[in-house]
Amino acid sequence: QVQLVESGGGLVQAGGSLRLSCAASGRAFGSYAMGWFRQAPGKEREFVAAISWSGGTRYYADSVKGRFTISRDNARDNANSTLYLKMNSLKPEDTAVYYCAADPRPVPTMPVGDMDYWGKGTLVTVSS
């Protein structure tokens, strides 16, 4: 059973930090590209960051570049992976539901579009 389960969301003041995690299981996610997307109230879902299977290639949306860092840990057998998003210097406009996603292509390419597998999301609220 494919599962992507996000955690780590919550309420934080502007300027603060959070780290999101995503536990991925049920596929060989260790060989998949993975990414974070977000959807703010009343807006369309947007790309935040993506990372290749090895972590060697990373892409960020301009709005989070320099503030957010994507990383991952792969299990030795590539069966499971944990994806992270460290978010610093948070702004009220970062308020959104954050989704973890995975794609069988091992290396993402810009622009990063839709991915095949999705979590249910975790809410991040940044107060001013």
Salt bridges, closest charged atoms under 4 A:
GLU46 OE2 - ARG38 NE 2.61
ASP62 OD1 - LYS65 NZ 3.08
ASP94 OD1 - ARG38 NH1 2.94
ASP94 OD2 - ARG67 NH1 2.77
ASP103 OD1 - ARG105 NE 2.85
ASP114 OD1 - ARG45 NH2 3.52
